[in-house]
Amino acid sequence: MNVFQKDIKLKVVFSAMLIGLVMSCSGTKSVIASGVASDKLSAKQVIKQHEKSDADFKTMNAKVAIDLIEGKKEQGHTFNLRMEKDKVIWLSASFGMARMMITPDEVKFYNKLDGEYFDGDYKLLSDVVGIDLDFNKVQNILLGQSIYDLEQEAHQVSVNGNSYALSPKDQNVLIELFYLINPSHFKMDSLQMYQQSEKRMLQVDYASYQEVDKQIIPENIKIIAVDNDDEVIITMAFKSVSLDDEVRFPFNIPAGYKEIVIK
């Protein structure tokens, strides 16, 4: 049994860290997609506009409701999410029953209900989605940005519906990667990754975006992750969000908890 098939409680929390934002609060307004994709834009032009679209803030504070469906099992949890951009991403379940914190160097998690904790690196998160993850990739997924540096290799672009379909000219033989870029604000409409040899697929759909303090941030997300015959569907909804407030990241693994060891 691989990591993708392990305890569903872990999947809820880890998936929350990996997948973008769904926000709905009184201090924000939805972004209406009014742009039209043009076949006159080159891949380099689309990439340049996408990189300029990266949200500019120091901290984020929000509450997010996360629903997860795996087969006939369905769970819903509410988390507090805090971020210090480029430094810390922190999640805490209601009443502190589970808490997770990731930094550029480590991934930590504990679960009060079962008295368990995890303290390690990005291997567990990488195994969940089938790609090598680091802090920047996780953060970019949360913010609707590409997970790789698009300027590091040549890309091709075409118009797909009303999105720019961007993909490497030379696809990795192990992982096929596709981005759909919105023509209005040039953030991602969709991230799609396929591992044919492992029968794995990850699709992150950013259905809409909103403006928060003049920053464009994801509003509606649906995630589908497939591993062989196992499918997990995750939806997220932010109930409130604020940027650039003072935030804290308390995290102490309680004494006596059993360490979660992933082999």
Residue pairs with C-beta under 8 A, 6 or more apart in sequence:
2 127
2 227
3 124
3 127
3 128
3 262
4 127
4 128
4 130
4 200
4 225
4 227
4 230
5 227
5 230
6 262
8 68
8 70
8 73
8 75
9 98
9 111
9 113
9 114
10 109
10 118
10 260
11 68
11 70
11 128
11 232
12 66
12 68
12 75
12 77
13 91
13 93
13 98
13 100
13 109
13 111
14 100
14 109
14 124
14 125
14 128
15 66
15 68
15 128
15 223
15 225
15 232
15 234
16 64
16 66
16 79
16 81
16 91
16 100
16 234
16 236
17 89
17 91
17 100
17 102
17 125
17 138
18 125
18 128
18 129
18 133
18 138
18 141
19 141
19 142
19 204
19 221
19 223
19 234
19 236
20 141
20 142
20 143
20 144
20 204
20 206
20 218
20 221
20 236
21 62
21 64
21 142
21 143
21 144
21 217
21 218
21 219
21 221
21 236
21 238
21 241
22 64
22 218
22 219
22 220
22 221
22 235
22 236
22 237
22 238
23 62
23 210
23 212
23 217
23 218
23 219
23 237
23 238
23 241
24 210
24 219
24 237
24 238
24 239
25 238
25 239
25 240
25 241
27 212
27 213
27 240
27 241
27 242
28 210
28 211
28 212
28 217
28 241
29 210
29 211
30 208
30 209
30 210
30 211
30 219
31 184
31 185
31 208
31 209
31 210
31 211
31 216
31 219
32 184
33 162
33 182
33 183
33 184
33 185
33 208
34 184
35 162
35 182
35 183
35 184
35 185
36 162
36 183
37 159
37 160
37 161
37 162
37 163
37 164
37 183
38 159
38 183
39 158
39 159
41 157
41 164
42 157
43 154
43 155
43 156
43 157
43 166
46 157
46 164
46 166
46 181
46 186
47 150
47 151
47 155
47 166
49 186
50 145
50 146
50 150
50 166
50 181
50 186
50 187
50 188
51 150
51 151
52 186
53 144
53 145
53 185
53 186
53 187
53 216
54 143
54 145
55 143
55 215
55 216
55 217
56 215
57 85
57 213
57 215
57 243
57 244
58 84
58 85
58 243
58 244
59 82
59 83
59 84
59 85
59 243
59 244
59 245
59 246
59 247
60 81
60 82
60 83
60 85
60 241
60 242
60 243
60 247
61 80
61 81
61 82
61 241
61 242
61 243
61 245
61 247
62 80
62 81
62 82
62 238
62 239
62 240
62 241
62 242
63 78
63 79
63 80
63 81
63 238
63 239
63 240
64 78
64 79
64 81
64 236
64 237
64 238
64 239
65 76
65 77
65 78
65 79
65 236
65 237
65 238
65 239
66 76
66 77
66 78
66 79
66 234
66 235
66 236
66 237
67 74
67 75
67 76
67 234
67 235
67 236
68 74
68 75
68 76
68 232
68 233
68 234
69 232
69 233
69 234
70 230
70 231
70 232
70 233
71 230
71 231
77 93
77 94
78 93
78 94
78 239
79 91
79 92
79 93
79 94
80 90
80 91
80 92
81 89
81 90
81 91
81 238
82 88
82 89
82 90
82 247
82 248
82 249
83 89
83 90
83 139
83 142
83 247
84 247
84 249
85 139
86 104
86 135
86 136
86 139
87 103
87 104
88 101
88 102
88 103
88 249
89 101
89 102
89 135
89 138
89 139
89 142
90 99
90 100
90 101
90 249
90 251
91 99
91 100
91 101
92 98
92 99
92 100
93 99
96 112
97 111
97 112
97 113
98 109
98 110
98 111
98 112
98 113
99 109
99 110
99 251
100 107
100 108
100 109
101 107
101 108
101 109
101 249
101 251
102 108
102 125
102 135
102 138
103 135
104 134
104 135
104 136
106 119
106 120
106 121
107 118
107 119
107 120
107 121
107 122
107 124
107 125
108 117
108 118
108 119
108 251
108 253
109 117
109 118
109 119
109 260
110 116
110 117
110 118
110 253
110 254
110 257
111 117
112 254
115 254
115 256
115 257
115 258
116 257
116 258
116 259
116 260
117 253
117 254
117 257
117 258
117 259
117 260
118 124
118 259
118 260
118 262
119 253
119 259
120 262
122 132
122 133
122 134
122 135
123 262
124 262
125 133
125 138
126 132
126 133
127 262
128 225
129 193
129 202
129 225
130 175
130 193
130 195
130 198
130 200
130 202
130 227
131 137
131 147
131 175
131 193
131 202
137 147
137 148
140 146
140 147
141 147
141 191
141 204
142 218
143 217
143 218
144 187
144 188
144 206
144 209
144 216
144 217
144 218
145 187
145 188
146 179
146 188
146 191
147 191
148 177
150 166
153 168
153 169
153 170
154 168
154 169
154 170
155 166
155 167
155 168
155 169
156 166
156 167
156 168
156 169
157 164
157 165
157 166
158 164
158 165
159 165
160 180
162 183
163 180
163 181
163 182
163 183
163 189
163 190
164 180
164 181
164 183
165 178
165 179
165 180
165 181
166 178
166 179
166 180
166 181
167 176
167 177
167 178
167 179
168 177
171 177
174 195
174 197
175 193
175 194
175 195
176 193
176 194
176 195
176 196
177 192
177 193
178 190
178 191
178 192
178 193
179 188
179 190
179 191
179 192
180 188
180 189
180 190
180 192
181 187
181 188
181 189
182 188
182 189
182 206
182 209
185 209
185 216
187 206
187 209
187 216
187 218
188 204
188 206
189 205
189 206
190 203
190 204
190 205
190 206
191 202
191 203
191 204
192 201
192 202
192 203
192 204
193 201
193 202
193 203
194 200
194 201
195 201
198 227
199 226
199 227
199 228
200 225
200 226
200 227
200 228
201 224
201 225
201 226
202 223
202 224
202 225
202 226
203 223
203 224
203 225
204 221
204 222
204 223
205 221
205 222
205 223
205 224
206 218
206 219
206 220
206 221
207 219
207 220
207 221
207 222
208 218
208 219
208 220
209 216
209 217
209 218
209 219
210 216
210 217
210 218
210 219
211 217
212 241
212 243
213 243
213 244
215 243
217 241
221 234
221 235
221 236
222 233
222 234
222 235
223 232
223 233
223 234
223 235
223 236
224 231
224 232
224 233
225 231
225 232
225 233
225 234
226 232
